[in-house]
Amino acid sequence: MSEEQIQNAFLKKLSVLAQRNDPIPPALYTKYDVKRGLRYANGTGVLVGLTRIGDVVGYDMIDGEKVPIPGKLFYRGYDVASLVKDAERTKQFGYEECVYLLLFGKLPTQKQLDEFTQFLGLRRTLPPNFTEDMIMKAPSSDIMNKMARGVLASYSYDTDPEGRDIANVLKQCIELISRFSTLAAYAYQAKRRFYDDKSMYIHNPLPELSTAENFLRLIRPDKNYSRLEAEILDLALILHAEHGGGNNSSLTVHVVSSADTDTYSAIAAAIGSLKGHRHGGANIQVMEMMDDIKSHVKDWTSEKQIRDYLIKIAKREAFDRTGLIYGMGHAVYTINDPRAVLLRERAAKLAKEKKCEAEFRLYNLIADISPEVLAEVHGADKKICPNVDFYSGFVYSMLNIPRELYTPIFAISRIAGWSAHRIEEIVAGGRIYRPAYKNVCDVRDYVPIEKRVK
């Protein structure tokens, strides 16, 4: 046997031992009333904090009972749909305004927004030698991994990385918000060169461009993009910038920040959370499911063929056999996900420009049929609607953005919300997060090493 084979055999033996001694009987969670995943049995979240940053609304309380209503997403008390509508009316890119609102809790005047946008734009370039030393010399096959390492490496380029006063933390956050699109784009280019054996293009970001425009410019060899392409990517950034303090990555920022650590450690931890398949990778699962559906449904206009195949998926007879129709359902939204509604409207325009209307109609049919199929197969009473992940991957594919960049785009957007939550935790938190864990291991008598048996 080779040294590698010996090592693998040894690790396999140890892994069996680890798995044997770690399981916890499910009945114990009920016995001790444990809120697994910080969730009650009805799926609602355990209240662990207060926030002024974002809110997710899917129900109204009427006579003491929860009644489903059309979903709403609020940033600092403002309906996100209003922000999107005004950006469209004024023909401005709206993500930068969302960043301002999330960080400072108020809507900017045009002058304040212009000053802030210019401030962001001037900070998109990475520090001197950062690209060569921190990205090109240590590329990663996973862009989220490279982004996390890039954030941690930024600590070394900061003259006051440990400063906890709000002015310094704000400076750090704004620089990260500004540089995230550059960091992701360069990490992608390094991956192309060192892992995909393709050409690498390193373009300089332009300070006068929006986050969406710069990102499209940096990932494309010819640096070209249309106004509509940039607008719909800007919309996606707005819709993903924040989603209440209870999502896993925002909670991570609160938990890590509550330990009184530095900004770079807190944001890198949030990236690690978002990288997880249960959090940031949902739109990729939707795309993989759609690939499977398109290969098995011959007539994309046939509701019967689509329904029949969705039933197979729901019954665990097709695709990944989990019984899940990805992109369907949400913990809070029931009647609709407002983000999906807004993205779907703009996706229709892009589908026409990209000649993807047949595929867009297929998406809409699946969105309409899936809730009925899931209710029929699984017998669930809760209303189900398509969530933002159902359409976001389709939008990115029409923008010709590679799938390995879908979750990094989420991070490029969500750094705004993470930064706001970090500042909120520093200002209003004041206590380290220390949830309780019940130990369910029996006390055992120690056995001297010479008396132990295999």
C-alpha positions as CSV (number, residue, x, y, z in Angstrom):
1,M,0.0,0.0,0.0
2,S,1.1,3.5,-0.7
3,E,1.5,6.1,2.0
4,E,-1.6,7.9,0.9
5,Q,-3.6,4.6,1.0
6,I,-2.4,3.8,4.5
7,Q,-3.3,7.3,5.6
8,N,-6.8,7.1,4.1
9,A,-7.4,3.7,5.7
10,F,-6.4,5.1,9.1
11,L,-8.6,8.1,8.7
12,K,-11.5,5.9,7.6
13,K,-11.1,3.8,10.7
14,L,-11.1,7.0,12.9
15,S,-14.1,8.4,11.1
16,V,-16.1,5.3,11.9
17,L,-15.2,5.8,15.6
18,A,-16.2,9.5,15.5
19,Q,-19.6,8.8,13.9
20,R,-20.3,6.0,16.4
21,N,-19.8,8.1,19.4
22,D,-21.5,11.4,18.3
23,P,-25.2,10.6,17.4
24,I,-27.9,11.9,19.8
25,P,-31.3,10.2,19.9
26,P,-33.9,12.5,18.4
27,A,-36.3,11.8,21.4
28,L,-33.9,13.7,23.7
29,Y,-34.5,16.9,21.7
30,T,-38.2,16.6,22.6
31,K,-37.5,15.5,26.2
32,Y,-35.4,18.6,26.9
33,D,-37.5,21.0,24.7
34,V,-34.5,21.9,22.6
35,K,-35.2,24.4,19.8
36,R,-33.1,22.8,17.1
37,G,-31.8,25.4,14.7
38,L,-33.2,28.1,17.0
39,R,-36.6,27.2,15.7
40,Y,-39.9,26.3,17.4
41,A,-41.8,23.3,16.3
42,N,-44.0,25.4,14.1
43,G,-41.0,26.7,12.2
44,T,-40.9,30.2,13.6
45,G,-37.6,31.5,14.9
46,V,-36.6,31.8,18.5
47,L,-36.3,35.5,19.5
48,V,-32.7,36.1,20.5
49,G,-32.2,39.8,19.7
50,L,-33.6,43.1,18.5
51,T,-32.7,44.9,15.4
52,R,-33.6,48.1,13.5
53,I,-32.0,47.0,10.3
54,G,-34.3,44.7,8.4
55,D,-37.7,43.0,8.6
56,V,-39.3,40.1,6.8
57,V,-43.1,40.1,6.9
58,G,-45.4,37.3,5.6
59,Y,-48.2,37.4,8.2
60,D,-50.6,39.7,10.0
61,M,-52.0,39.1,13.4
62,I,-55.8,39.3,13.4
63,D,-57.8,38.4,16.5
64,G,-54.7,36.7,17.9
65,E,-54.2,34.5,14.8
66,K,-51.5,34.6,12.1
67,V,-53.1,35.4,8.7
68,P,-50.9,35.1,5.6
69,I,-50.4,38.4,3.6
70,P,-48.4,39.3,0.5
71,G,-44.8,39.3,1.6
72,K,-42.9,42.5,2.3
73,L,-39.2,43.2,2.9
74,F,-38.2,46.3,4.8
75,Y,-34.8,48.0,5.1
76,R,-34.7,50.3,8.1
77,G,-38.5,50.5,8.0
78,Y,-38.8,51.3,4.2
79,D,-40.4,48.8,1.8
80,V,-37.7,47.6,-0.5
81,A,-40.2,47.7,-3.4
82,S,-40.4,51.5,-3.0
83,L,-36.6,51.8,-3.2
84,V,-36.6,49.7,-6.3
85,K,-39.4,51.7,-7.9
86,D,-37.7,55.0,-7.2
87,A,-34.3,53.9,-8.5
88,E,-36.1,52.9,-11.7
89,R,-38.0,56.2,-11.9
90,T,-34.8,58.3,-11.5
91,K,-32.8,55.9,-13.7
92,Q,-30.1,55.5,-11.0
93,F,-28.5,52.3,-9.8
94,G,-30.0,51.6,-6.4
95,Y,-27.6,49.3,-4.5
96,E,-25.4,52.1,-3.3
97,E,-28.5,53.9,-1.9
98,C,-29.4,50.6,-0.1
99,V,-25.9,50.5,1.4
100,Y,-26.2,54.1,2.7
101,L,-29.7,53.3,4.2
102,L,-28.6,50.1,5.9
103,L,-25.4,51.6,7.4
104,F,-26.8,54.9,8.5
105,G,-30.5,54.2,9.1
106,K,-31.8,57.1,6.9
107,L,-32.4,57.8,3.2
108,P,-29.8,60.1,1.7
109,T,-30.4,63.3,-0.2
110,Q,-29.1,63.3,-3.8
111,K,-26.0,65.2,-2.7
112,Q,-25.3,62.8,0.2
113,L,-25.8,59.8,-2.2
114,D,-23.5,61.3,-4.8
115,E,-20.8,61.9,-2.2
116,F,-21.2,58.4,-0.7
117,T,-21.2,56.7,-4.2
118,Q,-18.0,58.6,-5.1
119,F,-16.4,57.6,-1.8
120,L,-17.3,53.9,-2.5
121,G,-16.1,54.1,-6.1
122,L,-12.7,55.4,-5.1
123,R,-12.1,52.4,-2.9
124,R,-12.8,49.5,-5.3
125,T,-9.1,49.0,-6.2
126,L,-7.4,46.4,-3.9
127,P,-4.4,47.6,-1.9
128,P,-0.9,47.6,-3.6
129,N,0.4,44.1,-4.4
130,F,-2.7,42.5,-2.9
131,T,-3.8,41.0,-6.2
132,E,-0.5,39.4,-6.9
133,D,0.4,38.3,-3.3
134,M,-2.9,37.4,-1.8
135,I,-4.9,36.1,-4.9
136,M,-2.6,35.1,-7.7
137,K,0.0,33.4,-5.5
138,A,-2.7,31.4,-3.5
139,P,-5.7,30.8,-5.8
140,S,-8.6,28.7,-4.7
141,S,-10.9,26.4,-6.6
142,D,-13.8,27.9,-4.6
143,I,-14.3,31.7,-4.9
144,M,-16.1,32.0,-1.5
145,N,-13.0,30.4,0.1
146,K,-10.8,32.9,-1.6
147,M,-13.0,35.8,-0.6
148,A,-12.9,34.8,3.1
149,R,-9.1,34.5,2.9
150,G,-9.0,37.9,1.1
151,V,-11.0,39.5,3.9
152,L,-8.7,38.0,6.6
153,A,-5.6,39.1,4.6
154,S,-7.0,42.7,4.5
155,Y,-6.3,42.8,8.2
156,S,-2.6,43.0,7.4
157,Y,-3.1,46.0,5.1
158,D,-5.0,48.0,7.7
159,T,-3.1,50.6,9.8
160,D,-5.6,50.0,12.7
161,P,-7.2,46.6,12.3
162,E,-8.1,46.2,16.0
163,G,-9.8,49.6,16.4
164,R,-13.3,49.1,17.7
165,D,-14.5,52.7,17.7
166,I,-17.4,53.2,15.2
167,A,-15.5,55.5,12.9
168,N,-12.8,52.9,12.4
169,V,-15.2,50.0,12.0
170,L,-17.2,52.1,9.5
171,K,-14.1,52.7,7.5
172,Q,-13.3,49.0,7.5
173,C,-16.9,48.1,6.5
174,I,-17.1,50.7,3.7
175,E,-13.8,49.5,2.2
176,L,-14.9,45.9,2.3
177,I,-18.3,46.8,0.7
178,S,-16.5,48.7,-2.0
179,R,-13.9,46.0,-2.7
180,F,-16.0,42.8,-2.5
181,S,-16.9,42.9,-6.2
182,T,-13.3,43.3,-7.2
183,L,-12.2,40.6,-4.8
184,A,-14.8,38.2,-6.2
185,A,-14.0,39.0,-9.8
186,Y,-10.2,38.6,-9.4
187,A,-10.7,35.4,-7.4
188,Y,-12.8,34.1,-10.3
189,Q,-10.1,35.1,-12.9
190,A,-7.4,33.3,-10.8
191,K,-9.6,30.2,-10.7
192,R,-10.0,30.4,-14.5
193,R,-6.2,30.5,-14.9
194,F,-5.0,28.0,-12.4
195,Y,-7.9,25.5,-12.2
196,D,-9.8,25.7,-15.5
197,D,-6.8,26.3,-17.8
198,K,-8.4,29.3,-19.4
199,S,-7.3,32.9,-20.0
200,M,-7.3,35.3,-17.1
201,Y,-8.3,38.9,-17.5
202,I,-7.5,41.5,-14.8
203,H,-9.3,44.8,-15.5
204,N,-9.1,47.8,-13.3
205,P,-12.4,48.9,-11.6
206,L,-13.6,52.3,-12.6
207,P,-14.6,54.6,-9.7
208,E,-17.4,56.3,-11.7
209,L,-19.3,52.9,-12.2
210,S,-21.8,51.3,-9.9
211,T,-21.1,48.0,-8.1
212,A,-23.2,46.1,-10.7
213,E,-21.5,47.8,-13.6
214,N,-18.0,47.2,-12.2
215,F,-18.6,43.6,-11.5
216,L,-19.9,42.8,-15.0
217,R,-16.9,44.8,-16.4
218,L,-14.4,42.9,-14.3
219,I,-15.6,39.3,-15.1
220,R,-15.9,39.8,-18.9
221,P,-12.9,39.6,-21.3
222,D,-14.3,42.5,-23.4
223,K,-15.5,44.5,-20.4
224,N,-18.8,45.2,-22.2
225,Y,-22.3,45.1,-20.8
226,S,-25.7,46.6,-21.6
227,R,-27.6,49.0,-19.4
228,L,-30.4,46.5,-18.9
229,E,-27.8,43.8,-17.8
230,A,-26.4,46.2,-15.2
231,E,-29.8,47.3,-14.0
232,I,-31.0,43.7,-13.4
233,L,-27.8,42.8,-11.6
234,D,-28.2,46.0,-9.5
235,L,-31.8,44.9,-8.6
236,A,-30.5,41.5,-7.5
237,L,-27.9,43.2,-5.3
238,I,-30.6,45.4,-3.7
239,L,-32.8,42.4,-3.0
240,H,-30.1,40.3,-1.4
241,A,-28.5,43.1,0.7
242,E,-30.4,42.3,3.9
243,H,-33.0,39.9,5.1
244,G,-33.6,40.4,8.8
245,G,-31.2,39.6,11.6
246,G,-32.2,36.0,11.9
247,N,-30.6,34.5,8.8
248,N,-27.5,32.4,9.5
249,S,-24.8,34.6,8.2
250,S,-26.2,37.8,9.8
251,L,-26.6,35.9,13.1
252,T,-23.0,34.8,12.7
253,V,-21.9,38.5,12.5
254,H,-23.8,39.2,15.7
255,V,-22.4,36.2,17.5
256,V,-18.7,36.7,16.5
257,S,-18.9,40.5,17.0
258,S,-20.4,40.0,20.4
259,A,-17.1,38.3,21.4
260,D,-15.4,41.7,20.8
261,T,-13.3,40.6,17.8
262,D,-12.1,42.6,14.8
263,T,-14.2,43.4,11.7
264,Y,-12.2,41.1,9.4
265,S,-12.8,38.1,11.6
266,A,-16.5,38.8,11.9
267,I,-17.0,39.3,8.1
268,A,-14.9,36.2,7.2
269,A,-17.0,34.1,9.5
270,A,-20.2,35.4,7.8
271,I,-18.7,34.4,4.4
272,G,-18.1,30.9,5.8
273,S,-21.7,30.8,6.8
274,L,-23.0,32.0,3.4
275,K,-20.8,29.5,1.6
276,G,-22.8,26.6,3.2
277,H,-25.2,24.8,0.8
278,R,-28.0,25.3,3.2
279,H,-27.7,29.1,3.0
280,G,-26.1,30.7,0.0
281,G,-26.1,28.0,-2.6
282,A,-29.8,27.5,-3.1
283,N,-30.0,29.1,-6.6
284,I,-27.4,26.7,-7.8
285,Q,-29.6,23.8,-6.7
286,V,-32.5,25.4,-8.6
287,M,-30.3,25.6,-11.7
288,E,-29.3,21.9,-11.4
289,M,-32.9,20.9,-10.9
290,M,-33.9,23.0,-14.0
291,D,-31.2,21.3,-16.0
292,D,-32.7,17.9,-15.0
293,I,-36.3,19.1,-15.8
294,K,-35.3,20.5,-19.2
295,S,-33.6,17.2,-20.1
296,H,-36.7,15.1,-19.1
297,V,-39.6,17.2,-20.2
298,K,-39.9,17.2,-24.0
299,D,-42.6,19.8,-24.4
300,W,-41.8,22.8,-22.2
301,T,-45.3,24.2,-22.9
302,S,-47.1,21.1,-21.7
303,E,-48.6,21.6,-18.2
304,K,-49.3,17.9,-18.0
305,Q,-45.7,16.8,-18.8
306,I,-44.3,19.4,-16.3
307,R,-46.7,18.4,-13.6
308,D,-46.0,14.7,-14.1
309,Y,-42.3,15.2,-13.7
310,L,-42.6,17.6,-10.7
311,I,-44.7,14.9,-9.0
312,K,-41.8,12.4,-9.6
313,I,-39.4,14.9,-8.0
314,A,-41.8,15.5,-5.1
315,K,-42.2,11.7,-4.6
316,R,-38.4,11.2,-4.5
317,E,-38.5,9.4,-7.8
318,A,-36.5,11.9,-9.9
319,F,-33.6,14.4,-9.8
320,D,-31.8,14.2,-6.4
321,R,-34.6,12.1,-4.7
322,T,-34.9,14.5,-1.7
323,G,-38.5,15.2,-2.5
324,L,-37.7,18.9,-2.7
325,I,-38.6,21.3,-5.5
326,Y,-35.9,23.8,-5.1
327,G,-36.8,27.5,-5.1
328,M,-40.2,26.7,-3.6
329,G,-41.2,27.9,-0.1
330,H,-39.9,30.2,2.5
331,A,-39.8,30.2,6.3
332,V,-41.8,33.5,6.5
333,Y,-43.2,34.4,3.1
334,T,-46.4,32.4,2.1
335,I,-48.5,34.2,-0.5
336,N,-45.4,35.6,-2.3
337,D,-41.8,36.5,-1.8
338,P,-41.5,40.2,-2.8
339,R,-38.0,39.7,-4.0
340,A,-39.1,37.0,-6.4
341,V,-42.0,39.2,-7.6
342,L,-39.6,42.1,-8.4
343,L,-36.9,39.9,-10.0
344,R,-39.5,38.0,-12.1
345,E,-40.8,41.3,-13.5
346,R,-37.3,42.5,-14.6
347,A,-36.4,39.0,-15.8
348,A,-39.1,39.2,-18.3
349,K,-37.4,42.1,-20.0
350,L,-34.0,40.4,-20.0
351,A,-35.5,37.2,-21.3
352,K,-36.8,39.1,-24.3
353,E,-33.5,40.8,-25.0
354,K,-31.6,37.5,-24.6
355,K,-34.2,35.4,-26.6
356,C,-34.8,33.2,-23.6
357,E,-38.6,33.6,-23.5
358,A,-39.3,29.9,-23.9
359,E,-37.2,29.1,-20.9
360,F,-38.8,32.0,-18.9
361,R,-42.2,30.6,-19.7
362,L,-41.0,27.2,-18.4
363,Y,-39.9,28.8,-15.1
364,N,-43.3,30.5,-14.7
365,L,-45.2,27.3,-15.4
366,I,-43.1,25.4,-12.8
367,A,-43.6,28.3,-10.3
368,D,-47.4,28.1,-10.8
369,I,-47.7,24.3,-10.7
370,S,-45.2,23.4,-7.9
371,P,-47.2,24.7,-4.9
372,E,-50.1,22.5,-6.0
373,V,-47.9,19.5,-6.5
374,L,-46.2,19.8,-3.1
375,A,-49.5,20.2,-1.4
376,E,-50.8,17.1,-3.2
377,V,-47.8,14.9,-2.6
378,H,-46.7,16.0,0.9
379,G,-50.1,17.1,2.2
380,A,-48.8,20.4,3.6
381,D,-51.3,23.0,4.7
382,K,-48.9,26.0,4.6
383,K,-49.1,28.1,1.5
384,I,-46.0,27.7,-0.7
385,C,-44.6,30.3,-3.1
386,P,-41.5,30.6,-5.3
387,N,-38.7,32.4,-3.5
388,V,-36.0,34.7,-4.8
389,D,-33.6,31.8,-5.4
390,F,-36.0,30.3,-8.0
391,Y,-35.4,33.2,-10.4
392,S,-32.0,34.6,-9.4
393,G,-30.0,31.7,-10.9
394,F,-32.0,32.1,-14.2
395,V,-31.2,35.8,-14.2
396,Y,-27.5,35.2,-13.7
397,S,-27.4,32.6,-16.4
398,M,-29.0,35.1,-18.9
399,L,-26.2,37.5,-17.8
400,N,-23.7,34.7,-18.8
401,I,-22.4,34.7,-15.3
402,P,-20.7,31.3,-14.4
403,R,-22.4,29.4,-11.6
404,E,-19.4,29.5,-9.4
405,L,-20.0,33.2,-9.0
406,Y,-23.7,32.9,-7.9
407,T,-22.9,32.7,-4.2
408,P,-20.1,35.3,-4.4
409,I,-22.7,37.7,-5.9
410,F,-24.8,37.0,-2.8
411,A,-21.8,38.0,-0.6
412,I,-21.1,41.1,-2.7
413,S,-24.6,42.2,-1.9
414,R,-25.0,41.0,1.7
415,I,-21.8,42.6,2.9
416,A,-24.0,45.7,3.3
417,G,-26.3,44.0,5.7
418,W,-23.5,42.3,7.5
419,S,-21.7,45.6,8.1
420,A,-24.9,47.2,9.4
421,H,-25.4,44.2,11.8
422,R,-21.8,44.4,13.0
423,I,-22.1,48.1,13.8
424,E,-25.5,47.5,15.5
425,E,-24.0,44.7,17.7
426,I,-21.1,47.0,18.8
427,V,-23.5,49.9,19.5
428,A,-26.4,48.1,21.1
429,G,-25.3,44.6,22.0
430,G,-22.9,44.6,24.8
431,R,-23.1,40.9,25.8
432,I,-21.4,37.9,24.4
433,Y,-23.8,35.3,22.9
434,R,-23.7,32.2,25.1
435,P,-26.6,29.8,24.4
436,A,-27.1,26.8,26.6
437,Y,-26.3,23.2,25.5
438,K,-27.6,20.3,27.6
439,N,-25.0,17.6,28.1
440,V,-26.6,14.1,27.6
441,C,-23.4,12.0,28.0
442,D,-23.4,9.7,31.1
443,V,-20.7,10.2,33.7
444,R,-18.2,7.3,33.4
445,D,-15.4,5.9,35.6
446,Y,-11.9,6.6,34.3
447,V,-10.1,3.5,33.1
448,P,-6.3,3.4,33.3
449,I,-4.7,2.9,29.9
450,E,-3.3,-0.6,30.7
451,K,-6.8,-1.9,31.5
452,R,-8.5,-0.6,28.4
453,V,-9.8,-3.1,25.8
454,K,-10.2,-2.4,22.1
